[in-house]
Amino acid sequence: MKLSDDVTETIALRRNKSLTTLVSEEIERLIVTGEMKPGDRINEQRLADHLNVNRSVLREARSGLIRSGLLKSVPNKGVFVRIVSNEELHENSEIREVISGFICQRAAIKATNDDKEQLRDLISQMNEAAVTKDSPRFDNCNTQFHKILIEIADHKAAGNFYQDLIRQSHLARRAVLTKQGQLEASNIEHSAIVDAIIEFDSQRAREAGERHVRNGRRRWIDSIQNP
């Protein structure tokens, strides 16, 4: 009996990830794409049915997302997609600036030639997305770009903390990247990070990583003041 490619892929994925992790990632995707919005209440039974899992698996996944700050539990009311205030987003960005610099600095020291090629390829893909104004594609490549930087840096604590901060700030980032000219500006900063990594210049990589988040914060503030 021959399995379909989809089934084979699912089995391979399940070998590497628990069902709870897969459910967590799907809930996160629903939030990031806007299918579940800030303030929406999590309907446990409906979501379990939608994902075709039992409620105990959903609760475990939900607990992890509460810990990471993407969901919020309100006593006697339920669990909701968390609403992050502008003040919280500003503080989030300030911390990400520091951690991003640290991650980029380590990446410049540890990156292999294959790592650099991956980063170059993502820069090219984001350039194409910027030219065609394809914000969803840019956002996906942007997420992958920073994920690879974290993997190259190989620092579990910094990586986990950074990922939690990214999850909480996704709405602000998406709002910024949909504005005219912001895709190009963001990718110029990505290129500066990669150039420093290619040249093993850890200090310049750190400064480029910090500058990227700092400029992103300025773009976000501008998007609030000039919606």
N, CA, C and O of each residue as an XYZ file, in Angstrom:
908
protein
N       0.852     -1.203      0.000
C       0.000      0.000      0.000
C       0.879      1.242      0.000
O       1.787      1.379      0.820
N       0.593      2.145     -0.937
C       1.393      3.361     -1.067
C       0.688      4.528     -0.378
O      -0.478      4.812     -0.653
N       1.396      5.191      0.506
C       0.838      6.338      1.211
C       0.965      7.582      0.356
O       1.921      7.729     -0.405
N      -0.004      8.478      0.483
C       0.072      9.742     -0.245
C       1.207     10.585      0.315
O       1.666     10.375      1.437
N       1.649     11.541     -0.489
C       2.731     12.422     -0.037
C       2.330     13.191      1.214
O       3.152     13.400      2.107
N       1.044     13.622      1.284
C       0.576     14.378      2.450
C       0.641     13.534      3.718
O       1.071     14.006      4.770
N       0.204     12.267      3.604
C       0.226     11.381      4.765
C       1.652     11.095      5.194
O       1.967     11.111      6.384
N       2.516     10.833      4.220
C       3.925     10.566      4.526
C       4.568     11.752      5.232
O       5.326     11.593      6.189
N       4.246     12.947      4.736
C       4.799     14.157      5.349
C       4.283     14.322      6.774
O       5.039     14.693      7.673
N       3.005     14.049      6.980
C       2.414     14.183      8.315
C       3.051     13.205      9.295
O       3.338     13.562     10.437
N       3.272     11.962      8.843
C       3.898     10.950      9.704
C       5.318     11.369     10.068
O       5.738     11.255     11.219
N       6.046     11.854      9.071
C       7.423     12.301      9.331
C       7.436     13.449     10.327
O       8.299     13.520     11.202
N       6.467     14.347     10.183
C       6.392     15.485     11.093
C       6.075     15.040     12.509
O       6.649     15.544     13.475
N       5.141     14.074     12.626
C       4.745     13.583     13.941
C       5.892     12.894     14.667
O       5.922     12.875     15.898
N       6.840     12.328     13.918
C       7.989     11.680     14.553
C       8.861     12.701     15.270
O       9.519     12.389     16.262
N       8.856     13.926     14.750
C       9.729     14.953     15.301
C       9.015     15.912     16.242
O       9.662     16.602     17.030
N       7.687     15.963     16.170
C       6.937     16.898     16.992
C       5.775     16.187     17.667
O       5.150     15.299     17.086
N       5.497     16.585     18.890
C       4.357     16.007     19.588
C       3.068     16.595     19.022
O       3.081     17.649     18.387
N       1.957     15.901     19.258
C       0.660     16.404     18.814
C       0.353     17.746     19.467
O      -0.216     18.634     18.832
N       0.727     17.893     20.723
C       0.500     19.159     21.425
C       1.228     20.308     20.744
O       0.681     21.401     20.602
N       2.476     20.055     20.319
C       3.255     21.086     19.627
C       2.597     21.468     18.315
O       2.514     22.648     17.975
N       2.127     20.467     17.575
C       1.460     20.744     16.300
C       0.200     21.581     16.504
O      -0.072     22.505     15.737
N      -0.572     21.249     17.550
C      -1.789     22.006     17.840
C      -1.433     23.432     18.257
O      -2.095     24.381     17.837
N      -0.402     23.590     19.074
C       0.045     24.928     19.488
C       0.424     25.772     18.278
O       0.054     26.942     18.181
N       1.168     25.162     17.356
C       1.609     25.886     16.169
C       0.429     26.289     15.295
O       0.440     27.361     14.691
N      -0.597     25.429     15.223
C      -1.764     25.761     14.414
C      -2.569     26.893     15.050
O      -3.051     27.780     14.345
N      -2.720     26.873     16.364
C      -3.426     27.968     17.039
C      -2.657     29.275     16.842
O      -3.245     30.325     16.584
N      -1.332     29.188     16.968
C      -0.502     30.375     16.758
C      -0.678     30.905     15.336
O      -0.755     32.116     15.125
N      -0.741     29.990     14.358
C      -0.928     30.401     12.968
C      -2.268     31.117     12.790
O      -2.348     32.129     12.094
N      -3.311     30.591     13.418
C      -4.626     31.204     13.315
C      -4.620     32.630     13.874
O      -5.303     33.516     13.360
N      -3.840     32.829     14.928
C      -3.752     34.161     15.538
C      -2.926     35.103     14.671
O      -3.324     36.241     14.420
N      -1.772     34.618     14.216
C      -0.864     35.446     13.423
C      -1.508     35.876     12.108
O      -1.305     37.003     11.657
N      -2.283     34.982     11.492
C      -2.925     35.307     10.214
C      -4.189     36.143     10.389
O      -4.777     36.594      9.406
N      -4.605     36.349     11.630
C      -5.776     37.172     11.878
C      -7.090     36.421     11.874
O      -8.148     37.027     12.041
N      -7.042     35.091     11.684
C      -8.273     34.303     11.731
C      -8.849     34.273     13.152
O     -10.061     34.164     13.338
N      -7.973     34.368     14.136
C      -8.386     34.568     15.525
C      -7.816     35.914     15.958
O      -6.606     36.130     15.884
N      -8.667     36.805     16.402
C      -8.263     38.183     16.655
C      -8.093     38.467     18.147
O      -8.662     37.765     18.983
N      -7.301     39.507     18.485
C      -7.143     39.892     19.886
C      -8.496     40.109     20.552
O      -9.351     40.821     20.026
N      -8.680     39.492     21.711
C      -9.928     39.597     22.433
C     -10.894     38.466     22.163
O     -11.867     38.296     22.898
N     -10.641     37.676     21.105
C     -11.520     36.540     20.808
C     -11.425     35.497     21.921
O     -10.338     35.193     22.411
N     -12.572     34.957     22.309
C     -12.609     33.902     23.318
C     -12.353     32.560     22.650
O     -12.866     32.293     21.563
N     -11.556     31.715     23.302
C     -11.259     30.386     22.788
C     -12.424     29.457     23.129
O     -12.663     29.149     24.296
N     -13.138     29.019     22.105
C     -14.203     28.038     22.285
C     -13.558     26.655     22.232
O     -13.246     26.143     21.157
N     -13.366     26.065     23.400
C     -12.588     24.839     23.515
C     -13.129     23.701     22.652
O     -12.376     23.075     21.906
N     -14.425     23.433     22.750
C     -15.002     22.317     22.006
C     -14.951     22.558     20.500
O     -14.609     21.656     19.734
N     -15.288     23.766     20.081
C     -15.300     24.075     18.652
C     -13.901     23.981     18.058
O     -13.719     23.461     16.957
N     -12.899     24.494     18.804
C     -11.525     24.459     18.301
C     -10.991     23.030     18.281
O     -10.279     22.649     17.352
N     -11.327     22.240     19.295
C     -10.908     20.836     19.323
C     -11.504     20.080     18.135
O     -10.827     19.270     17.502
N     -12.763     20.348     17.842
C     -13.406     19.708     16.691
C     -12.752     20.145     15.387
O     -12.526     19.332     14.492
N     -12.450     21.442     15.288
C     -11.820     21.983     14.081
C     -10.457     21.346     13.832
O     -10.097     21.055     12.691
N      -9.704     21.132     14.908
C      -8.360     20.565     14.788
C      -8.357     19.043     14.853
O      -7.322     18.402     14.670
N      -9.534     18.473     15.118
C      -9.684     17.013     15.186
C      -8.790     16.395     16.261
O      -8.108     15.398     16.026
N      -8.808     17.012     17.449
C      -8.050     16.489     18.589
C      -8.976     16.462     19.797
O     -10.025     17.107     19.794
N      -8.587     15.709     20.838
C      -9.407     15.715     22.042
C      -9.099     16.961     22.878
O      -8.084     17.628     22.676
N      -9.978     17.250     23.798
C      -9.869     18.500     24.541
C      -8.667     18.532     25.473
O      -8.163     19.611     25.783
N      -8.193     17.369     25.929
C      -7.018     17.356     26.814
C      -5.775     17.834     26.062
O      -4.949     18.555     26.623
N      -5.641     17.436     24.800
C      -4.505     17.901     23.983
C      -4.622     19.405     23.762
O      -3.635     20.135     23.858
N      -5.837     19.861     23.465
C      -6.047     21.292     23.243
C      -5.707     22.098     24.494
O      -5.092     23.161     24.406
N      -6.112     21.587     25.666
C      -5.844     22.307     26.916
C      -4.343     22.409     27.182
O      -3.851     23.433     27.654
N      -3.630     21.332     26.872
C      -2.176     21.346     27.076
C      -1.529     22.374     26.149
O      -0.655     23.132     26.569
N      -1.960     22.394     24.899
C      -1.423     23.362     23.943
C      -1.779     24.782     24.372
O      -0.960     25.697     24.292
N      -3.001     24.942     24.823
C      -3.480     26.249     25.259
C      -2.671     26.762     26.438
O      -2.360     27.951     26.507
N      -2.328     25.879     27.366
C      -1.543     26.271     28.539
C      -0.186     26.813     28.136
O       0.289     27.802     28.696
N       0.441     26.158     27.156
C       1.739     26.629     26.677
C       1.643     28.007     26.053
O       2.538     28.832     26.238
N       0.570     28.270     25.315
C       0.387     29.575     24.683
C       0.052     30.654     25.701
O       0.343     31.830     25.482
N      -0.558     30.257     26.815
C      -0.786     31.213     27.908
C       0.553     31.604     28.524
O       0.802     32.777     28.801
N       1.412     30.606     28.736
C       2.733     30.878     29.320
C       3.571     31.774     28.410
O       4.332     32.615     28.887
N       3.427     31.590     27.101
C       4.232     32.384     26.165
C       3.650     33.776     25.938
O       4.286     34.617     25.302
N       2.436     34.027     26.459
C       1.865     35.362     26.383
C       0.971     35.615     25.188
O       0.551     36.751     24.966
N       0.666     34.574     24.402
C      -0.186     34.755     23.233
C      -1.667     34.679     23.608
O      -2.510     35.330     22.993
N      -1.969     33.867     24.634
C      -3.325     33.763     25.152
C      -3.351     34.263     26.594
O      -2.317     34.347     27.257
N      -4.560     34.593     27.066
C      -4.711     35.071     28.443
C      -5.910     34.387     29.082
O      -6.994     34.340     28.500
N      -5.707     33.853     30.295
C      -6.788     33.208     31.031
C      -7.420     34.221     31.990
O      -6.731     34.840     32.801
N      -8.736     34.377     31.882
C      -9.476     35.295     32.756
C     -10.368     34.447     33.670
O     -11.265     33.762     33.179
N     -10.137     34.481     34.994
C     -10.928     33.659     35.921
C     -12.427     33.819     35.720
O     -12.940     34.932     35.602
N     -13.119     32.688     35.683
C     -14.578     32.620     35.561
C     -15.123     33.117     34.217
O     -16.335     33.221     34.032
N     -14.217     33.423     33.284
C     -14.678     33.902     31.973
C     -14.142     33.055     30.821
O     -14.828     32.869     29.816
N     -12.936     32.547     30.962
C     -12.384     31.711     29.908
C     -11.005     32.159     29.464
O     -10.337     32.940     30.142
N     -10.589     31.647     28.308
C      -9.275     31.964     27.747
C      -9.481     32.772     26.470
O     -10.323     32.438     25.637
N      -8.701     33.835     26.333
C      -8.870     34.766     25.213
C      -7.539     35.003     24.501
O      -6.466     34.857     25.087
N      -7.636     35.370     23.225
C      -6.446     35.848     22.517
C      -6.045     37.156     23.179
O      -6.852     38.075     23.320
N      -4.800     37.220     23.575
C      -4.363     38.362     24.386
C      -4.349     39.661     23.593
O      -3.921     39.697     22.439
N      -4.824     40.728     24.230
C      -4.725     42.074     23.671
C      -3.479     42.725     24.265
O      -3.376     42.887     25.481
N      -2.543     43.094     23.409
C      -1.288     43.690     23.878
C      -1.360     45.198     23.686
O      -1.608     45.679     22.581
N      -1.143     45.938     24.762
C      -1.235     47.393     24.700
C      -0.025     47.980     23.972
O       1.006     47.322     23.834
N      -0.162     49.216     23.511
C       0.955     49.897     22.848
C       2.150     50.047     23.786
O       3.297     49.950     23.350
N       1.888     50.282     25.061
C       2.986     50.398     26.029
C       3.746     49.072     26.140
O       4.975     49.053     26.190
N       2.997     47.966     26.179
C       3.636     46.652     26.246
C       4.442     46.364     24.985
O       5.538     45.807     25.056
N       3.895     46.748     23.825
C       4.600     46.529     22.565
C       5.898     47.337     22.514
O       6.910     46.869     21.992
N       5.857     48.546     23.058
C       7.059     49.391     23.080
C       8.137     48.748     23.957
O       9.303     48.685     23.569
N       7.743     48.277     25.133
C       8.693     47.612     26.025
C       9.207     46.318     25.392
O      10.388     45.990     25.500
N       8.319     45.602     24.743
C       8.685     44.379     24.038
C       9.789     44.665     23.031
O      10.776     43.934     22.957
N       9.617     45.728     22.259
C      10.595     46.085     21.231
C      11.948     46.457     21.834
O      12.995     46.117     21.283
N      11.920     47.147     22.953
C      13.181     47.538     23.601
C      13.976     46.311     24.047
O      15.199     46.282     23.912
N      13.288     45.302     24.577
C      13.974     44.073     24.990
C      14.446     43.292     23.773
O      15.551     42.749     23.771
N      13.604     43.233     22.728
C      13.998     42.525     21.512
C      15.228     43.142     20.874
O      16.047     42.434     20.289
N      15.362     44.450     20.982
C      16.536     45.122     20.418
C      17.817     44.566     21.022
O      18.781     44.288     20.309
N      17.820     44.407     22.334
C      19.009     43.891     23.019
C      19.276     42.431     22.638
O      20.405     42.057     22.321
N      18.216     41.613     22.674
C      18.392     40.189     22.388
C      18.742     39.954     20.928
O      19.543     39.074     20.614
N      18.148     40.736     20.035
C      18.453     40.605     18.611
C      19.930     40.890     18.348
O      20.577     40.185     17.573
N      20.455     41.922     18.994
C      21.876     42.219     18.834
C      22.746     41.066     19.305
O      23.729     40.712     18.653
N      22.382     40.484     20.437
C      23.126     39.344     20.985
C      23.083     38.154     20.028
O      24.104     37.513     19.781
N      21.899     37.863     19.490
C      21.743     36.729     18.570
C      22.562     36.948     17.294
O      23.243     36.034     16.828
N      22.494     38.146     16.737
C      23.243     38.433     15.508
C      24.752     38.373     15.745
O      25.502     37.925     14.879
N      25.189     38.820     16.908
C      26.609     38.761     17.254
C      27.093     37.312     17.296
O      28.146     36.988     16.747
N      26.322     36.444     17.949
C      26.686     35.021     18.012
C      26.628     34.371     16.637
O      27.458     33.523     16.311
N      25.647     34.769     15.832
C      25.512     34.194     14.493
C      26.735     34.514     13.637
O      27.170     33.683     12.839
N      27.284     35.702     13.797
C      28.468     36.092     13.023
C      29.685     35.243     13.389
O      30.592     35.057     12.576
N      29.694     34.740     14.596
C      30.813     33.901     15.060
C      30.621     32.453     14.631
O      31.594     31.765     14.322
N      29.363     31.978     14.609
C      29.101     30.554     14.453
C      28.597     30.144     13.063
O      28.524     28.948     12.780
N      28.256     31.076     12.209
C      27.624     30.745     10.929
C      28.544     29.958     10.007
O      29.724     30.281      9.867
N      27.993     28.920      9.376
C      28.711     28.141      8.363
C      28.410     28.728      6.982
O      27.570     29.616      6.839
N      29.111     28.215      5.975
C      28.843     28.674      4.611
C      27.413     28.350      4.189
O      26.772     29.144      3.501
N      26.915     27.188      4.598
C      25.526     26.817      4.279
C      24.542     27.774      4.939
O      23.542     28.161      4.334
N      24.831     28.158      6.196
C      23.980     29.113      6.902
C      23.920     30.439      6.136
O      22.852     31.026      5.959
N      25.077     30.885      5.694
C      25.140     32.163      4.978
C      24.372     32.101      3.662
O      23.726     33.067      3.257
N      24.455     30.950      3.007
C      23.731     30.780      1.742
C      22.217     30.822      1.975
O      21.475     31.408      1.187
N      21.775     30.197      3.058
C      20.352     30.243      3.405
C      19.880     31.670      3.636
O      18.816     32.070      3.161
N      20.679     32.429      4.365
C      20.318     33.815      4.662
C      20.298     34.660      3.387
O      19.406     35.486      3.197
N      21.287     34.446      2.516
C      21.306     35.165      1.234
C      20.052     34.863      0.418
O      19.447     35.759     -0.171
N      19.671     33.580      0.393
C      18.508     33.175     -0.384
C      17.237     33.850      0.135
O      16.392     34.277     -0.652
N      17.104     33.946      1.451
C      15.928     34.590      2.028
C      15.920     36.091      1.738
O      14.856     36.676      1.536
N      17.093     36.713      1.716
C      17.182     38.125      1.343
C      16.647     38.313     -0.074
O      15.891     39.248     -0.340
N      17.043     37.419     -0.981
C      16.570     37.498     -2.372
C      15.065     37.324     -2.462
O      14.388     38.046     -3.194
N      14.543     36.355     -1.709
C      13.098     36.124     -1.730
C      12.337     37.326     -1.182
O      11.276     37.682     -1.695
N      12.879     37.945     -0.143
C      12.208     39.118      0.420
C      12.299     40.319     -0.520
O      11.387     41.145     -0.564
N      13.394     40.418     -1.271
C      13.493     41.472     -2.283
C      12.399     41.316     -3.331
O      11.753     42.288     -3.723
N      12.200     40.067     -3.784
C      11.154     39.794     -4.774
C       9.777     40.135     -4.218
O       8.947     40.726     -4.908
N       9.545     39.758     -2.963
C       8.250     40.033     -2.332
C       8.032     41.534     -2.181
O       6.911     42.021     -2.329
N       9.105     42.265     -1.885
C       8.990     43.718     -1.737
C       8.644     44.377     -3.069
O       7.824     45.293     -3.119
N       9.271     43.909     -4.145
C       9.022     44.470     -5.474
C       7.570     44.246     -5.892
O       6.936     45.138     -6.455
N       7.052     43.060     -5.616
C       5.677     42.722     -6.004
C       4.657     43.114     -4.931
O       3.458     42.885     -5.086
N       5.156     43.709     -3.841
C       4.293     44.135     -2.720
C       3.488     42.962     -2.156
O       2.313     43.094     -1.812
N       4.155     41.825     -2.074
C       3.530     40.605     -1.544
C       3.841     40.513     -0.052
O       4.783     39.831      0.350
N       3.044     41.206      0.770
C       3.303     41.269      2.210
C       3.261     39.912      2.899
O       4.125     39.636      3.731
N       2.266     39.030      2.581
C       2.249     37.715      3.244
C       3.521     36.901      2.975
O       4.065     36.268      3.880
N       3.988     36.925      1.715
C       5.220     36.183      1.403
C       6.405     36.799      2.145
O       7.241     36.078      2.689
N       6.478     38.121      2.167
C       7.563     38.786      2.880
C       7.536     38.411      4.351
O       8.575     38.119      4.943
N       6.350     38.419      4.940
C       6.212     38.108      6.360
C       6.679     36.691      6.655
O       7.355     36.455      7.657
N       6.321     35.736      5.780
C       6.758     34.353      5.968
C       8.277     34.231      5.891
O       8.898     33.564      6.718
N       8.872     34.887      4.882
C      10.335     34.837      4.733
C      11.028     35.545      5.888
O      12.078     35.106      6.358
N      10.433     36.646      6.343
C      10.977     37.388      7.475
C      11.007     36.524      8.735
O      11.990     36.513      9.477
N       9.908     35.799      8.960
C       9.843     34.895     10.108
C      10.915     33.827     10.005
O      11.590     33.521     10.988
N      11.075     33.254      8.807
C      12.082     32.218      8.595
C      13.492     32.771      8.771
O      14.361     32.093      9.318
N      13.722     33.993      8.313
C      15.031     34.640      8.431
C      15.463     34.740      9.890
O      16.581     34.366     10.243
N      14.571     35.246     10.730
C      14.922     35.414     12.141
C      15.002     34.063     12.862
O      15.772     33.908     13.810
N      14.213     33.097     12.416
C      14.288     31.749     12.992
C      15.655     31.131     12.714
O      16.244     30.500     13.591
N      16.155     31.311     11.503
C      17.470     30.764     11.147
C      18.568     31.449     11.946
O      19.509     30.793     12.392
N      18.458     32.757     12.129
C      19.444     33.473     12.943
C      19.504     32.887     14.357
O      20.584     32.706     14.920
N      18.332     32.597     14.917
C      18.270     32.011     16.261
C      18.940     30.636     16.268
O      19.691     30.314     17.189
N      18.670     29.830     15.244
C      19.268     28.496     15.162
C      20.782     28.577     15.028
O      21.507     27.793     15.640
N      21.258     29.523     14.229
C      22.709     29.689     14.057
C      23.349     30.123     15.373
O      24.400     29.612     15.759
N      22.708     31.068     16.057
C      23.256     31.579     17.319
C      23.371     30.477     18.363
O      24.284     30.491     19.189
N      22.440     29.515     18.326
C      22.517     28.330     19.185
C      22.609     28.703     20.668
O      23.509     28.269     21.388
N      21.646     29.524     21.095
C      21.564     29.896     22.510
C      20.108     29.709     22.921
O      19.259     30.547     22.617
N      19.825     28.610     23.613
C      18.446     28.208     23.872
C      17.654     29.260     24.645
O      16.527     29.585     24.271
N      18.231     29.794     25.716
C      17.504     30.757     26.553
C      17.153     32.013     25.760
O      16.013     32.474     25.790
N      18.134     32.560     25.053
C      17.886     33.765     24.262
C      16.881     33.486     23.151
O      16.007     34.308     22.873
N      17.011     32.321     22.519
C      16.102     31.961     21.434
C      14.664     31.821     21.898
O      13.746     32.324     21.249
N      14.462     31.138     23.021
C      13.103     30.956     23.547
C      12.473     32.280     23.950
O      11.307     32.545     23.659
N      13.257     33.099     24.620
C      12.754     34.402     25.068
C      12.403     35.268     23.865
O      11.361     35.924     23.846
N      13.273     35.266     22.868
C      13.052     36.078     21.675
C      11.792     35.630     20.936
O      11.007     36.459     20.475
N      11.603     34.304     20.826
C      10.427     33.785     20.129
C       9.137     34.188     20.838
O       8.148     34.513     20.180
N       9.135     34.171     22.174
C       7.956     34.604     22.922
C       7.660     36.079     22.665
O       6.502     36.468     22.514
N       8.705     36.893     22.616
C       8.520     38.323     22.345
C       7.973     38.545     20.937
O       7.125     39.412     20.722
N       8.467     37.753     19.979
C       8.003     37.867     18.598
C       6.520     37.509     18.509
O       5.755     38.181     17.817
N       6.124     36.460     19.207
C       4.714     36.059     19.184
C       3.815     37.193     19.676
O       2.755     37.453     19.107
N       4.252     37.856     20.732
C       3.431     38.919     21.318
C       3.374     40.165     20.434
O       2.433     40.954     20.527
N       4.377     40.339     19.579
C       4.460     41.575     18.789
C       4.004     41.390     17.347
O       4.174     42.299     16.535
N       3.428     40.235     17.007
C       3.144     39.940     15.607
C       2.173     40.929     14.974
O       2.311     41.260     13.797
N       1.192     41.405     15.739
C       0.211     42.325     15.159
C       0.860     43.661     14.780
O       0.551     44.229     13.733
N       1.752     44.153     15.626
C       2.437     45.409     15.325
C       3.319     45.250     14.098
O       3.374     46.141     13.251
N       4.010     44.122     13.998
C       4.899     43.900     12.847
C       4.113     43.804     11.554
O       4.523     44.352     10.531
N       2.976     43.104     11.595
C       2.172     42.962     10.382
C       1.621     44.314      9.936
O       1.551     44.589      8.738
N       1.233     45.151     10.882
C       0.705     46.476     10.539
C       1.769     47.315      9.847
O       1.476     48.034      8.891
N       3.020     47.222     10.335
C       4.109     47.999      9.760
C       4.450     47.505      8.359
O       4.636     48.309      7.446
N       4.532     46.190      8.185
C       5.000     45.634      6.918
C       3.983     45.756      5.795
O       4.307     45.458      4.645
N       2.774     46.184      6.093
C       1.793     46.391      5.038
C       1.829     47.824      4.510
O       1.115     48.146      3.560
N       2.644     48.681      5.106
C       2.703     50.067      4.668
C       3.704     50.218      3.518
O       4.706     49.504      3.453
N       3.416     51.156      2.616
C       4.229     51.386      1.438
C       5.682     51.693      1.806
O       5.946     52.540      2.659
N       6.606     51.009      1.166
C       8.030     51.277      1.335
C       8.668     50.606      2.529
O       9.892     50.623      2.653
N       7.876     50.011      3.421
C       8.448     49.437      4.636
C       9.113     48.090      4.375
O      10.061     47.723      5.069
N       8.632     47.360      3.394
C       9.254     46.073      3.083
C      10.698     46.291      2.632
O      11.614     45.604      3.084
N      10.882     47.254      1.739
C      12.231     47.540      1.231
C      13.151     48.000      2.356
O      14.298     47.562      2.445
N      12.650     48.880      3.208
C      13.470     49.408      4.306
C      13.890     48.295      5.253
O      15.039     48.237      5.692
N      12.950     47.415      5.562
C      13.248     46.301      6.463
C      14.293     45.379      5.866
O      15.182     44.910      6.578
N      14.204     45.110      4.571
C      15.134     44.151      3.973
C      16.527     44.729      3.759
O      17.508     43.986      3.721
N      16.620     46.039      3.619
C      17.945     46.670      3.577
C      18.670     46.407      4.899
O      19.877     46.167      4.928
N      17.906     46.459      5.987
C      18.487     46.182      7.309
C      18.845     44.706      7.454
O      19.858     44.372      8.067
N      18.020     43.821      6.894
C      18.379     42.394      6.882
C      19.712     42.188      6.159
O      20.571     41.436      6.620
N      19.868     42.859      5.033
C      21.101     42.715      4.244
C      22.323     43.167      5.036
O      23.389     42.560      4.938
N      22.170     44.225      5.813
C      23.284     44.715      6.634
C      23.689     43.671      7.669
O      24.875     43.498      7.951
N      22.707     42.979      8.233
C      22.997     41.913      9.198
C      23.767     40.789      8.519
O      24.780     40.316      9.035
N      23.277     40.364      7.354
C      23.904     39.241      6.643
C      25.307     39.608      6.174
O      26.215     38.780      6.250
N      25.499     40.830      5.692
C      26.836     41.264      5.255
C      27.837     41.160      6.401
O      28.968     40.717      6.202
N      27.428     41.562      7.586
C      28.318     41.494      8.749
C      28.600     40.049      9.134
O      29.725     39.714      9.506
N      27.586     39.187      9.047
C      27.766     37.769      9.378
C      28.718     37.115      8.390
O      29.582     36.331      8.785
N      28.567     37.430      7.112
C      29.434     36.853      6.073
C      30.895     37.215      6.325
O      31.800     36.420      6.070
N      31.107     38.421      6.827
C      32.474     38.898      7.072
C      32.974     38.570      8.480
O      34.036     39.040      8.887
N      32.201     37.756      9.234
C      32.572     37.376     10.605
C      32.777     38.585     11.505
O      33.548     38.525     12.462
N      32.084     39.695     11.199
C      32.228     40.916     11.993
C      31.127     40.915     13.058
O      30.031     41.428     12.829
N      31.426     40.340     14.214
C      30.408     40.148     15.247
C      29.892     41.462     15.822
O      28.704     41.581     16.119
N      30.771     42.447     15.981
C      30.341     43.725     16.540
C      29.400     44.450     15.582
O      28.382     45.004     15.995
N      29.753     44.439     14.299
C      28.896     45.085     13.301
C      27.567     44.350     13.174
O      26.526     44.970     12.956
N      27.606     43.022     13.312
C      26.370     42.235     13.256
C      25.458     42.599     14.428
O      24.243     42.735     14.277
N      26.074     42.751     15.587
C      25.275     43.129     16.770
C      24.619     44.485     16.565
O      23.431     44.654     16.842
N      25.388     45.448     16.082
C      24.854     46.794     15.866
C      23.753     46.779     14.808
O      22.752     47.483     14.936
N      23.944     45.966     13.754
C      22.932     45.880     12.692
C      21.647     45.242     13.213
O      20.549     45.667     12.852
N      21.785     44.211     14.071
C      20.612     43.571     14.653
C      19.837     44.509     15.556
O      18.608     44.553     15.511
N      20.559     45.258     16.375
C      19.895     46.227     17.260
C      19.216     47.332     16.447
O      18.095     47.744     16.744
N      19.924     47.800     15.416
C      19.384     48.892     14.586
C      18.116     48.452     13.861
O      17.184     49.240     13.697
N      18.084     47.188     13.426
C      16.915     46.665     12.712
C      15.661     46.728     13.594
O      14.603     47.167     13.142
N      15.781     46.294     14.837
C      14.626     46.325     15.742
C      14.283     47.765     16.120
O      13.110     48.126     16.217
N      15.309     48.581     16.331
C      15.084     49.991     16.704
C      14.349     50.731     15.576
O      13.413     51.488     15.833
N      14.776     50.507     14.339
C      14.103     51.154     13.211
C      12.684     50.605     13.028
O      11.767     51.336     12.654
N      12.520     49.296     13.298
C      11.184     48.713     13.231
C      10.257     49.365     14.237
O       9.076     49.574     13.959
N      10.788     49.686     15.404
C       9.990     50.363     16.427
C       9.575     51.754     15.938
O       8.444     52.186     16.158
N      10.491     52.439     15.284
C      10.154     53.762     14.747
C       9.088     53.658     13.657
O       8.191     54.498     13.578
N       9.187     52.628     12.820
C       8.181     52.445     11.769
C       6.814     52.140     12.376
O       5.782     52.598     11.885
N       6.829     51.359     13.452
C       5.570     51.031     14.130
C       4.940     52.281     14.742
O       3.734     52.494     14.614
N       5.748     53.105     15.405
C       5.238     54.346     15.998
C       4.650     55.231     14.904
O       3.597     55.839     15.094
N       5.326     55.305     13.765
C       4.821     56.103     12.641
C       3.485     55.551     12.140
O       2.598     56.316     11.758
N       3.341     54.203     12.143
C       2.089     53.605     11.671
C       0.938     53.936     12.590
O      -0.209     54.012     12.148
N       1.230     54.139     13.888
C       0.185     54.532     14.849
C      -0.191     55.997     14.657
O      -1.367     56.359     14.680
N       0.826     56.828     14.468
C       0.577     58.260     14.348
C      -0.015     58.620     12.987
O      -0.749     59.600     12.866
N       0.311     57.812     11.945
C      -0.191     58.058     10.594
C      -0.817     56.795     10.022
O      -0.274     56.201      9.091
N      -1.961     56.378     10.574
C      -2.562     55.118     10.150
C      -3.046     55.172      8.698
O      -3.578     54.186      8.187
